[in-house]
Each structure stands twice: as structure tokens, then as C-alpha cells.
Amino acid sequence: MGGRVGPFELLIVLAVILLFFGANKLPGLARSLGRSLGEFKKGRAEGENGTPKQPEADVKAAKDAEKPQEVPQKGRDWEDKPKV
């Protein structure tokens, strides 16, 4: 009980996962596991650097948000309407 997982134990765990989820679900499960590991690594890198990395789409959206937008002027059409 040293806490190390050998190749035989790993094969047993993979066989149980195959029986539990089925062969059709394994590619999607592996894909989601890979994505979550990538997000974890990205978050860890952000924590080490102290600055979050933003995708280019987020940077462009932030720049667009900083631009002043034209505000429509309110007219006085509310005064022209008869009161009911």
C-alpha cells in the first residue's frame, strides 16, 4: 500500500471506466477531461504570472467597450402626446 499506481492497476481502472460509461461516451469524456486540464493549466499560469491571459476576442470586445458610444437624444415628443 505504497500509494503508487502501477500499470496493472491503471488497466483495471480503465476497464471499469469502459464498462461504466461505454465505448460511445469515452471520446467525449476524454475531450472534456482534456479541456478541463487545459483550463486548469491556464489558470495556474495566470496565478504564477499575476496577470490573466485574455483571448484576442475578449481583448477586442474590451477595446470596443471603451469607445464612447453615441447616446440618443431624448426628444420632447412626450410633451406632444395627449394625456389619457
ZADO-1210 file (C-alpha; in nm, 4 decimals, padded with zeros to 6 digits):
<atoms>
<atom x="00.0000" y="00.0000" z="00.0000" code="MET" pos="1"/>
<atom x="00.2682" y="00.2456" z="-00.1023" code="GLY" pos="2"/>
<atom x="00.0235" y="00.4736" z="-00.2821" code="GLY" pos="3"/>
<atom x="00.1739" y="00.4251" z="-00.6282" code="ARG" pos="4"/>
<atom x="-00.0465" y="00.3205" z="-00.9175" code="VAL" pos="5"/>
<atom x="00.1198" y="00.0637" z="-01.1401" code="GLY" pos="6"/>
<atom x="00.0323" y="-00.0267" z="-01.4978" code="PRO" pos="7"/>
<atom x="-00.1838" y="-00.3227" z="-01.3929" code="PHE" pos="8"/>
<atom x="-00.3939" y="-00.1092" z="-01.1570" code="GLU" pos="9"/>
<atom x="-00.4285" y="00.1557" z="-01.4272" code="LEU" pos="10"/>
<atom x="-00.5602" y="-00.1053" z="-01.6720" code="LEU" pos="11"/>
<atom x="-00.8153" y="-00.2229" z="-01.4155" code="ILE" pos="12"/>
<atom x="-00.9366" y="00.1344" z="-01.3584" code="VAL" pos="13"/>
<atom x="-00.9624" y="00.1970" z="-01.7347" code="LEU" pos="14"/>
<atom x="-01.1575" y="-00.1289" z="-01.7799" code="ALA" pos="15"/>
<atom x="-01.4033" y="-00.0286" z="-01.5072" code="VAL" pos="16"/>
<atom x="-01.4467" y="00.3151" z="-01.6677" code="ILE" pos="17"/>
<atom x="-01.5075" y="00.1479" z="-02.0058" code="LEU" pos="18"/>
<atom x="-01.7725" y="-00.0778" z="-01.8533" code="LEU" pos="19"/>
<atom x="-01.9333" y="00.2076" z="-01.6624" code="PHE" pos="20"/>
<atom x="-01.9527" y="00.4693" z="-01.9386" code="PHE" pos="21"/>
<atom x="-01.9448" y="00.2539" z="-02.2515" code="GLY" pos="22"/>
<atom x="-01.7324" y="00.2849" z="-02.5632" code="ALA" pos="23"/>
<atom x="-01.9515" y="00.5529" z="-02.7226" code="ASN" pos="24"/>
<atom x="-01.9114" y="00.8015" z="-02.4371" code="LYS" pos="25"/>
<atom x="-01.5345" y="00.7671" z="-02.3891" code="LEU" pos="26"/>
<atom x="-01.4231" y="01.0120" z="-02.6662" code="PRO" pos="27"/>
<atom x="-01.6469" y="01.2873" z="-02.5281" code="GLY" pos="28"/>
<atom x="-01.5326" y="01.2128" z="-02.1754" code="LEU" pos="29"/>
<atom x="-01.1665" y="01.2297" z="-02.2783" code="ALA" pos="30"/>
<atom x="-01.2295" y="01.5532" z="-02.4705" code="ARG" pos="31"/>
<atom x="-01.3913" y="01.7214" z="-02.1711" code="SER" pos="32"/>
<atom x="-01.1123" y="01.5977" z="-01.9449" code="LEU" pos="33"/>
<atom x="-00.8526" y="01.7457" z="-02.1811" code="GLY" pos="34"/>
<atom x="-01.0343" y="02.0790" z="-02.1933" code="ARG" pos="35"/>
<atom x="-01.0607" y="02.0959" z="-01.8169" code="SER" pos="36"/>
<atom x="-00.6898" y="02.0174" z="-01.7792" code="LEU" pos="37"/>
<atom x="-00.6104" y="02.2950" z="-02.0291" code="GLY" pos="38"/>
<atom x="-00.8225" y="02.5410" z="-01.8310" code="GLU" pos="39"/>
<atom x="-00.6510" y="02.4308" z="-01.5110" code="PHE" pos="40"/>
<atom x="-00.3054" y="02.4857" z="-01.6632" code="LYS" pos="41"/>
<atom x="-00.4103" y="02.8263" z="-01.7967" code="LYS" pos="42"/>
<atom x="-00.5429" y="02.9273" z="-01.4552" code="GLY" pos="43"/>
<atom x="-00.2272" y="02.8072" z="-01.2868" code="ARG" pos="44"/>
<atom x="-00.0141" y="03.0079" z="-01.5306" code="ALA" pos="45"/>
<atom x="-00.2264" y="03.3164" z="-01.4590" code="GLU" pos="46"/>
<atom x="-00.1717" y="03.2675" z="-01.0881" code="GLY" pos="47"/>
<atom x="00.2042" y="03.2398" z="-01.1319" code="GLU" pos="48"/>
<atom x="00.2285" y="03.5479" z="-01.3558" code="ASN" pos="49"/>
<atom x="-00.0267" y="03.7544" z="-01.1695" code="GLY" pos="50"/>
<atom x="-00.1869" y="03.8752" z="-01.4921" code="THR" pos="51"/>
<atom x="-00.4742" y="03.6916" z="-01.6556" code="PRO" pos="52"/>
<atom x="-00.4334" y="03.5970" z="-02.0201" code="LYS" pos="53"/>
<atom x="-00.7236" y="03.7099" z="-02.2344" code="GLN" pos="54"/>
<atom x="-00.8123" y="03.5630" z="-02.5721" code="PRO" pos="55"/>
<atom x="-00.7985" y="03.8095" z="-02.8630" code="GLU" pos="56"/>
<atom x="-01.1787" y="03.8164" z="-02.8903" code="ALA" pos="57"/>
<atom x="-01.2074" y="03.9324" z="-02.5276" code="ASP" pos="58"/>
<atom x="-00.9400" y="04.1991" z="-02.5812" code="VAL" pos="59"/>
<atom x="-01.1222" y="04.3296" z="-02.8896" code="LYS" pos="60"/>
<atom x="-01.4543" y="04.3353" z="-02.7046" code="ALA" pos="61"/>
<atom x="-01.2934" y="04.5276" z="-02.4178" code="ALA" pos="62"/>
<atom x="-01.1483" y="04.7839" z="-02.6597" code="LYS" pos="63"/>
<atom x="-01.4869" y="04.8252" z="-02.8268" code="ASP" pos="64"/>
<atom x="-01.6480" y="04.8784" z="-02.4862" code="ALA" pos="65"/>
<atom x="-01.4021" y="05.1585" z="-02.4088" code="GLU" pos="66"/>
<atom x="-01.5050" y="05.3566" z="-02.7162" code="LYS" pos="67"/>
<atom x="-01.7612" y="05.6275" z="-02.6415" code="PRO" pos="68"/>
<atom x="-02.0981" y="05.5367" z="-02.7802" code="GLN" pos="69"/>
<atom x="-02.3473" y="05.7830" z="-02.9163" code="GLU" pos="70"/>
<atom x="-02.6328" y="05.8326" z="-02.6774" code="VAL" pos="71"/>
<atom x="-02.9642" y="05.9028" z="-02.8488" code="PRO" pos="72"/>
<atom x="-03.1009" y="06.2392" z="-02.7522" code="GLN" pos="73"/>
<atom x="-03.4389" y="06.2370" z="-02.5895" code="LYS" pos="74"/>
<atom x="-03.6876" y="06.4424" z="-02.7787" code="GLY" pos="75"/>
<atom x="-03.9810" y="06.6245" z="-02.6383" code="ARG" pos="76"/>
<atom x="-04.2332" y="06.4012" z="-02.8057" code="ASP" pos="77"/>
<atom x="-04.3661" y="06.3036" z="-02.4634" code="TRP" pos="78"/>
<atom x="-04.4995" y="06.6590" z="-02.4250" code="GLU" pos="79"/>
<atom x="-04.6855" y="06.6425" z="-02.7569" code="ASP" pos="80"/>
<atom x="-04.8865" y="06.3339" z="-02.6659" code="LYS" pos="81"/>
<atom x="-05.2299" y="06.3978" z="-02.5184" code="PRO" pos="82"/>
<atom x="-05.2893" y="06.2747" z="-02.1667" code="LYS" pos="83"/>
<atom x="-05.5421" y="05.9965" z="-02.1344" code="VAL" pos="84"/>
</atoms>
